[in-house]
Amino acid sequence: MKAPRPDPGGAGNARDAVVTGLGFCLPGGAEPVFTAAQVWDIASHGRTVLVRNGIHFGSVDLSAGQFEERLPDIPEFFSRHYTNAHRYGLVSLVEACADAELDVHAGDLREAAVLVGRGSVDANVDSYLKLLGLDAASMSAFDALEIFVAAEQSVSPSDVAVVQGALTRTVGPCFTVSCGCSSAAVQIGNARRLIAAGEIDIAVVTGVDVSSLDLIRKGRRLLRGALHACDAMDAAGMPDLLPSLSSLMRPYDRRADCVNYGEGSATVVLESREHAQRRGAHLYGHVLATALTRDGLANPLATDDTGTQLARAVRACLGDRWRIEQVPYINGASDGGAAVTALEANTVRELYGPDSTVLISSQEGCFGHHGAAAGCLGLALTCMMMEFGEVCPTTNCEQPADGLPFDPIPGTRTRPLDFDYALSFNYQIGGVKHAMLLGGPDTI
């Protein structure tokens, strides 16, 4: 690996949004992974940490000791009611702050924006059901208070923002965006705009989701029933094959037939360049531009695989300042689904032409498709790739699908690439198509 580039002195605009901290609470196989170095070790070798238990799944398995080691001072009256979404989001936040050399307890985030992306409400279901099933008249005052605290912390998608805001004691913007797998990416764009406008100097952006294995298994049983129904029906338009949930996800591979789910959290610290340089922070890279669109379809579960709107988002990012030829790498968001791969392929054809040499890789197969965390993880990995001058392979891609207009970097080795600009994609089913233009640590 190439040595990290030096920080760029005093160049650039004071209100540029620079990346100074990365933290995680993601599946790691036997143990969760927390640091940039641990995540890079998995992604750069194209390793999957998905565990098969009937279905392949990325489970964090954060122990009570691992949580308490990182967050020892949270009052137990609140912490005993935390869901896994709370725990994962808090751990990735303190890891990112440690990486950025920011002291939460010393008030370094007192005026920061604390922004959270949430796509799933799996972690909230039990809290809702418990509250709905209560007989308040038969409860003691203390039990009622316990249930109230648990419900207030965890019955809405703003759950993680509430506890992160309390930890940081922030008086700055603190809110949640929920738009599926694009949620954290949209919050990164919000952070960039707040910094550019001078409203804040620092933002902590977290994407976190928890997937319920019970719900996934029930979905699998429904899928089996659908398969039997398809076999029994002679109706035009029924699919020949519905995707498997028991095989391994393989983005861009000719054998791709499924999505494997996961859970976890990723946090990035963004600062104004002026603020980061004043305190001597290490720069991973820059968020140069973000843009989001929607396909404009009436079907709430449909995606236009022509890529028209995603290409429009990319052009909005580039504007008049950059050219598509300056972007040799895209961090894709393919989860192994045919529709997403078609969307990315057609976007590349529209932007680069039919014979492009652009590199696209996806690391969804490392940790599983984990929803909102994808936006922060994609930013983090892409910044590390630019810093090290190597692009990660597409995890589990061994036999690239025919007709791809890009190189998906199959195998288990990084590809050397000295580049200063990259794109990162995220999508929501039936909704937001998000593009992010990133610059390396020495771009201005």
C-alpha positions as CSV (number, residue, x, y, z in Angstrom):
1,M,0.0,0.0,0.0
2,K,1.1,3.5,-0.8
3,A,1.9,5.7,2.3
4,P,-0.9,8.2,3.1
5,R,-0.5,11.6,1.4
6,P,0.4,14.5,3.6
7,D,-2.3,17.0,4.7
8,P,-2.6,19.8,2.2
9,G,-1.3,22.8,4.2
10,G,-3.5,25.9,3.9
11,A,-5.0,25.2,0.4
12,G,-8.6,25.3,-0.4
13,N,-11.8,27.1,0.8
14,A,-12.2,27.6,4.5
15,R,-15.8,26.2,4.3
16,D,-14.9,23.0,2.4
17,A,-16.3,19.9,4.1
18,V,-13.4,17.6,5.0
19,V,-13.6,14.1,6.5
20,T,-11.5,13.8,9.7
21,G,-12.9,10.8,11.6
22,L,-14.2,7.3,10.8
23,G,-15.8,4.9,13.3
24,F,-17.8,1.7,13.0
25,C,-19.8,-1.0,14.8
26,L,-20.1,-3.6,12.0
27,P,-20.1,-7.4,11.7
28,G,-16.7,-8.9,11.8
29,G,-17.4,-12.6,12.1
30,A,-16.3,-13.7,15.6
31,E,-16.0,-10.1,16.9
32,P,-17.4,-6.8,15.7
33,V,-15.1,-4.3,13.9
34,F,-14.8,-0.8,15.2
35,T,-11.9,1.0,13.4
36,A,-10.9,2.1,9.9
37,A,-8.0,-0.3,9.9
38,Q,-10.2,-3.2,10.7
39,V,-12.8,-2.3,8.0
40,W,-10.0,-1.7,5.5
41,D,-8.5,-5.2,6.2
42,I,-11.8,-6.9,5.4
43,A,-12.8,-4.8,2.4
44,S,-9.3,-4.6,0.8
45,H,-9.1,-8.4,0.8
46,G,-12.7,-8.9,-0.5
47,R,-13.5,-10.9,2.6
48,T,-17.0,-11.7,3.6
49,V,-17.9,-11.9,7.3
50,L,-21.4,-13.1,6.8
51,V,-22.3,-16.1,8.9
52,R,-24.7,-18.8,7.6
53,N,-27.5,-19.8,9.9
54,G,-30.1,-21.0,7.5
55,I,-29.5,-17.8,5.6
56,H,-26.3,-15.7,5.3
57,F,-26.5,-12.7,7.7
58,G,-24.1,-10.1,9.0
59,S,-24.5,-10.0,12.8
60,V,-22.7,-7.5,14.9
61,D,-22.8,-9.5,18.2
62,L,-21.7,-6.5,20.4
63,S,-21.2,-7.7,23.9
64,A,-22.2,-5.8,27.0
65,G,-18.5,-5.5,28.0
66,Q,-17.5,-4.1,24.6
67,F,-20.3,-1.4,24.9
68,E,-19.4,-0.5,28.5
69,E,-15.7,-0.3,27.7
70,R,-16.4,2.5,25.2
71,L,-19.3,4.2,27.0
72,P,-18.8,3.6,30.8
73,D,-20.5,6.7,32.1
74,I,-24.1,6.5,30.7
75,P,-26.7,6.3,33.5
76,E,-27.9,2.8,33.7
77,F,-31.5,4.0,34.1
78,F,-31.4,5.0,30.4
79,S,-28.9,2.4,29.0
80,R,-30.8,-0.6,30.2
81,H,-33.6,0.4,27.8
82,Y,-31.3,0.8,24.8
83,T,-32.0,-1.3,21.7
84,N,-29.2,-2.6,19.5
85,A,-29.7,0.4,17.2
86,H,-28.8,2.7,20.2
87,R,-25.8,0.7,21.1
88,Y,-24.4,0.4,17.6
89,G,-24.9,4.1,16.9
90,L,-23.3,5.2,20.1
91,V,-20.3,2.9,19.7
92,S,-19.6,4.0,16.1
93,L,-19.9,7.7,17.2
94,V,-17.3,7.4,20.0
95,E,-15.0,5.4,17.7
96,A,-15.2,8.1,15.0
97,C,-14.6,10.9,17.6
98,A,-11.6,9.0,18.9
99,D,-10.2,8.6,15.4
100,A,-10.7,12.4,14.8
101,E,-9.1,13.1,18.2
102,L,-12.2,14.8,19.5
103,D,-13.1,14.4,23.2
104,V,-16.9,14.0,23.6
105,H,-16.7,14.4,27.4
106,A,-14.6,17.6,27.1
107,G,-17.3,19.3,25.1
108,D,-15.7,19.1,21.7
109,L,-19.1,18.4,20.1
110,R,-21.0,20.9,22.1
111,E,-21.9,22.9,19.0
112,A,-21.7,20.1,16.5
113,A,-24.5,18.9,14.3
114,V,-25.4,15.3,15.2
115,L,-27.2,13.8,12.2
116,V,-28.5,10.3,11.9
117,G,-29.8,8.2,8.9
118,R,-32.2,5.4,9.7
119,G,-33.9,3.2,7.1
120,S,-35.2,0.3,9.1
121,V,-37.5,0.3,12.2
122,D,-36.8,-3.4,13.1
123,A,-35.3,-2.3,16.5
124,N,-38.4,-0.3,17.3
125,V,-41.0,-3.1,16.8
126,D,-40.7,-4.7,20.2
127,S,-40.9,-1.4,22.0
128,Y,-44.1,-0.6,20.1
129,L,-45.7,-4.0,20.8
130,K,-44.8,-3.8,24.5
131,L,-46.4,-0.4,24.9
132,L,-49.5,-1.4,23.0
133,G,-50.0,-4.5,25.1
134,L,-49.8,-2.7,28.5
135,D,-52.5,-2.5,31.1
136,A,-51.5,0.8,32.6
137,A,-54.1,0.5,35.4
138,S,-52.4,-2.5,36.9
139,M,-48.8,-1.2,36.8
140,S,-46.8,0.4,39.6
141,A,-45.7,3.9,39.2
142,F,-42.0,2.8,38.8
143,D,-42.9,0.2,36.2
144,A,-44.9,2.8,34.3
145,L,-41.9,5.2,34.3
146,E,-39.6,2.4,33.1
147,I,-41.9,1.6,30.1
148,F,-42.3,5.3,29.4
149,V,-38.5,5.9,29.2
150,A,-38.0,2.8,27.0
151,A,-40.8,3.9,24.7
152,E,-39.6,7.5,24.4
153,Q,-36.1,6.4,23.5
154,S,-37.1,3.8,21.0
155,V,-40.5,3.9,19.4
156,S,-39.5,6.3,16.6
157,P,-36.8,6.5,13.9
158,S,-35.3,9.4,15.8
159,D,-34.2,6.9,18.5
160,V,-30.4,7.0,17.8
161,A,-30.3,10.8,17.4
162,V,-31.9,11.2,20.8
163,V,-29.3,9.3,22.7
164,Q,-26.4,10.6,20.6
165,G,-27.5,14.2,21.3
166,A,-27.6,13.4,25.0
167,L,-24.1,11.9,24.9
168,T,-22.6,14.9,23.1
169,R,-24.7,17.5,24.9
170,T,-24.9,19.3,21.6
171,V,-26.8,22.5,21.2
172,G,-26.4,22.3,17.4
173,P,-28.7,20.7,14.8
174,C,-29.7,17.2,15.8
175,F,-32.2,15.3,13.6
176,T,-32.9,12.1,11.7
177,V,-33.5,11.5,8.0
178,S,-35.2,8.3,6.9
179,C,-35.2,7.4,3.2
180,G,-34.0,3.8,3.2
181,C,-30.5,2.9,2.2
182,S,-29.9,6.5,1.1
183,S,-30.6,7.9,4.5
184,A,-27.0,8.5,5.8
185,A,-25.8,9.7,2.4
186,V,-28.5,12.3,2.4
187,Q,-27.4,13.4,5.9
188,I,-23.8,13.7,4.6
189,G,-25.2,16.2,2.0
190,N,-27.0,18.0,4.8
191,A,-23.8,18.3,6.8
192,R,-21.9,19.6,3.9
193,R,-24.5,22.3,3.3
194,L,-24.6,23.3,6.9
195,I,-20.8,23.6,6.9
196,A,-20.7,25.6,3.6
197,A,-23.3,28.0,5.0
198,G,-21.2,28.7,8.1
199,E,-24.0,27.4,10.4
200,I,-21.7,24.8,11.9
201,D,-18.0,23.9,11.9
202,I,-18.3,20.2,12.7
203,A,-20.9,17.4,12.0
204,V,-21.1,13.8,13.1
205,V,-23.1,11.7,10.7
206,T,-24.2,8.2,11.6
207,G,-26.0,5.6,9.5
208,V,-27.4,2.7,11.6
209,D,-29.9,0.0,11.0
210,V,-30.8,-3.3,12.7
211,S,-32.3,-6.2,10.8
212,S,-34.6,-8.7,12.6
213,L,-33.7,-12.3,11.7
214,D,-37.3,-13.3,12.6
215,L,-38.7,-10.9,10.0
216,I,-36.2,-12.1,7.4
217,R,-37.0,-15.8,8.1
218,K,-40.8,-15.0,7.9
219,G,-40.1,-13.2,4.6
220,R,-38.2,-16.3,3.4
221,R,-41.3,-18.5,4.2
222,L,-43.5,-16.1,2.3
223,L,-41.0,-16.3,-0.6
224,R,-41.2,-20.1,-0.6
225,G,-44.9,-19.9,-0.7
226,A,-44.7,-17.5,-3.7
227,L,-42.3,-20.0,-5.5
228,H,-44.8,-22.8,-5.1
229,A,-47.6,-20.5,-6.3
230,C,-45.6,-19.5,-9.4
231,D,-44.9,-23.2,-10.2
232,A,-48.7,-23.9,-9.9
233,M,-49.8,-21.0,-12.0
234,D,-49.7,-20.6,-15.8
235,A,-50.0,-16.9,-15.9
236,A,-48.1,-14.5,-18.2
237,G,-45.7,-12.2,-16.5
238,M,-44.9,-14.4,-13.5
239,P,-41.1,-14.6,-12.9
240,D,-39.3,-17.7,-13.9
241,L,-37.1,-17.6,-10.8
242,L,-37.5,-15.7,-7.5
243,P,-34.2,-15.0,-5.7
244,S,-32.7,-17.3,-3.2
245,L,-32.0,-16.2,0.4
246,S,-29.7,-19.1,1.2
247,S,-26.9,-18.5,-1.2
248,L,-24.1,-15.9,-1.0
249,M,-24.7,-12.4,-2.4
250,R,-22.5,-11.8,-5.4
251,P,-22.7,-8.2,-6.8
252,Y,-21.9,-7.9,-10.6
253,D,-21.4,-11.7,-10.8
254,R,-23.1,-13.8,-13.4
255,R,-24.3,-16.1,-10.6
256,A,-25.9,-13.3,-8.5
257,D,-29.3,-14.3,-7.3
258,C,-29.9,-12.9,-3.9
259,V,-29.3,-10.2,-1.3
260,N,-27.9,-11.1,2.2
261,Y,-28.8,-8.7,5.0
262,G,-26.8,-7.4,7.8
263,E,-26.9,-4.8,10.6
264,G,-24.6,-2.2,12.1
265,S,-23.5,1.4,12.2
266,A,-20.9,3.6,10.6
267,T,-20.1,7.2,11.6
268,V,-18.1,9.9,9.8
269,V,-16.9,13.2,11.2
270,L,-17.0,16.2,8.8
271,E,-15.5,19.6,9.6
272,S,-14.9,22.8,7.8
273,R,-11.4,22.9,6.4
274,E,-10.6,25.9,8.6
275,H,-11.7,24.2,11.8
276,A,-9.8,21.0,10.9
277,Q,-6.6,22.8,10.0
278,R,-6.8,24.9,13.1
279,R,-6.7,21.8,15.4
280,G,-4.2,19.9,13.1
281,A,-6.7,17.1,12.2
282,H,-5.8,14.4,9.7
283,L,-7.8,14.7,6.4
284,Y,-9.2,11.6,4.9
285,G,-10.8,13.5,2.0
286,H,-13.4,16.0,1.0
287,V,-17.1,15.9,0.2
288,L,-17.1,18.0,-2.9
289,A,-20.8,17.7,-3.9
290,T,-23.9,15.6,-3.4
291,A,-27.2,15.4,-5.3
292,L,-30.4,13.4,-5.0
293,T,-33.2,12.6,-7.4
294,R,-36.1,10.3,-7.7
295,D,-37.3,8.3,-10.8
296,G,-40.7,9.9,-10.7
297,L,-42.5,6.6,-10.9
298,A,-46.0,6.0,-9.5
299,N,-45.1,2.5,-8.3
300,P,-43.7,2.9,-4.7
301,L,-41.5,-0.2,-5.1
302,A,-40.2,0.4,-8.6
303,T,-36.9,1.6,-9.9
304,D,-36.2,2.9,-13.4
305,D,-33.2,0.8,-14.4
306,T,-32.4,3.1,-17.3
307,G,-30.3,5.1,-14.9
308,T,-31.6,8.4,-16.2
309,Q,-32.1,10.1,-12.9
310,L,-29.0,8.7,-11.3
311,A,-27.0,10.1,-14.2
312,R,-28.8,13.4,-13.7
313,A,-27.7,13.4,-10.0
314,V,-24.1,12.7,-11.1
315,R,-24.1,15.6,-13.6
316,A,-25.5,17.9,-10.8
317,C,-22.5,16.9,-8.7
318,L,-20.0,17.6,-11.4
319,G,-21.6,20.9,-12.4
320,D,-19.3,23.1,-14.5
321,R,-16.2,22.5,-12.3
322,W,-15.5,18.8,-12.9
323,R,-15.6,16.4,-15.9
324,I,-16.7,12.8,-15.8
325,E,-13.3,11.8,-17.3
326,Q,-11.7,13.0,-14.0
327,V,-13.6,10.2,-12.2
328,P,-12.0,6.8,-12.8
329,Y,-13.7,5.0,-9.8
330,I,-17.2,4.6,-8.5
331,N,-18.1,3.0,-5.2
332,G,-21.2,1.2,-6.2
333,A,-24.2,0.1,-4.1
334,S,-25.0,-3.2,-5.8
335,D,-26.4,-5.7,-3.3
336,G,-26.5,-8.5,-5.8
337,G,-29.9,-7.6,-7.1
338,A,-30.3,-7.6,-10.9
339,A,-32.3,-4.3,-10.9
340,V,-29.5,-2.4,-9.1
341,T,-26.8,-3.8,-11.3
342,A,-28.8,-2.8,-14.4
343,L,-29.3,0.7,-12.9
344,E,-25.6,1.2,-12.4
345,A,-24.7,-0.3,-15.8
346,N,-27.1,1.9,-17.7
347,T,-25.9,5.0,-15.7
348,V,-22.3,4.3,-16.7
349,R,-23.3,3.9,-20.4
350,E,-25.1,7.2,-20.3
351,L,-22.2,9.0,-18.5
352,Y,-19.1,7.4,-19.9
353,G,-20.3,5.8,-23.2
354,P,-20.5,2.1,-24.1
355,D,-16.8,1.3,-23.9
356,S,-15.7,2.9,-20.6
357,T,-12.8,1.8,-18.5
358,V,-14.2,3.1,-15.3
359,L,-13.8,0.9,-12.2
360,I,-16.8,0.1,-10.0
361,S,-16.8,-2.1,-7.0
362,S,-19.2,-2.9,-4.1
363,Q,-18.3,-4.0,-0.6
364,E,-21.9,-4.9,0.3
365,G,-20.8,-8.6,0.3
366,C,-18.4,-7.9,3.2
367,F,-20.9,-7.1,5.9
368,G,-24.3,-7.7,4.3
369,H,-26.9,-5.2,3.0
370,H,-27.3,-3.1,6.2
371,G,-29.4,-0.2,5.1
372,A,-28.6,3.3,6.3
373,A,-25.0,2.5,7.3
374,A,-24.2,2.1,3.6
375,G,-23.8,5.8,2.9
376,C,-21.2,6.4,5.6
377,L,-19.4,3.2,4.9
378,G,-19.2,4.0,1.2
379,L,-17.8,7.4,1.9
380,A,-15.3,6.0,4.4
381,L,-14.0,3.2,2.1
382,T,-13.8,5.5,-0.9
383,C,-11.7,8.1,1.1
384,M,-9.4,5.3,2.3
385,M,-9.0,4.0,-1.3
386,M,-8.0,7.5,-2.5
387,E,-5.6,7.9,0.4
388,F,-3.9,4.6,-0.1
389,G,-4.0,4.7,-3.9
390,E,-5.8,1.3,-4.1
391,V,-9.4,0.4,-5.0
392,C,-11.1,-2.5,-3.2
393,P,-12.4,-5.5,-5.1
394,T,-16.1,-6.4,-5.3
395,T,-16.6,-8.9,-2.5
396,N,-17.8,-12.3,-3.8
397,C,-17.5,-11.3,-7.4
398,E,-15.5,-14.0,-9.2
399,Q,-17.2,-14.4,-12.6
400,P,-18.3,-10.9,-13.8
401,A,-21.6,-10.8,-15.6
402,D,-21.6,-10.5,-19.3
403,G,-22.1,-7.1,-20.9
404,L,-21.0,-4.9,-18.0
405,P,-19.8,-1.5,-19.2
406,F,-17.3,-1.3,-16.3
407,D,-14.7,-3.3,-14.6
408,P,-16.1,-4.7,-11.3
409,I,-12.7,-5.6,-9.9
410,P,-13.3,-9.3,-9.3
411,G,-11.3,-11.4,-6.9
412,T,-9.7,-10.6,-3.6
413,R,-7.0,-8.1,-4.3
414,T,-7.0,-4.4,-4.5
415,R,-6.2,-2.7,-7.8
416,P,-3.6,0.1,-7.8
417,L,-5.1,3.4,-8.9
418,D,-3.7,6.9,-8.2
419,F,-6.9,9.1,-8.3
420,D,-8.2,12.3,-6.8
421,Y,-11.9,12.1,-7.5
422,A,-14.5,9.3,-7.1
423,L,-18.3,8.9,-7.0
424,S,-20.3,7.0,-4.4
425,F,-23.9,5.8,-5.1
426,N,-26.8,4.9,-2.8
427,Y,-30.4,4.1,-3.6
428,Q,-33.8,3.7,-1.9
429,I,-36.4,1.3,-3.2
430,G,-38.9,3.4,-5.0
431,G,-37.2,6.6,-3.9
432,V,-34.0,8.5,-3.6
433,K,-31.1,8.0,-6.0
434,H,-28.1,9.6,-4.4
435,A,-24.7,10.5,-5.9
436,M,-21.7,11.9,-3.9
437,L,-18.5,13.4,-5.4
438,L,-15.5,12.8,-3.2
439,G,-12.0,14.3,-3.4
440,G,-8.8,12.9,-2.1
441,P,-6.9,14.5,0.8
442,D,-4.9,16.8,-1.4
443,T,-7.6,18.0,-3.8
444,I,-8.9,21.6,-3.6
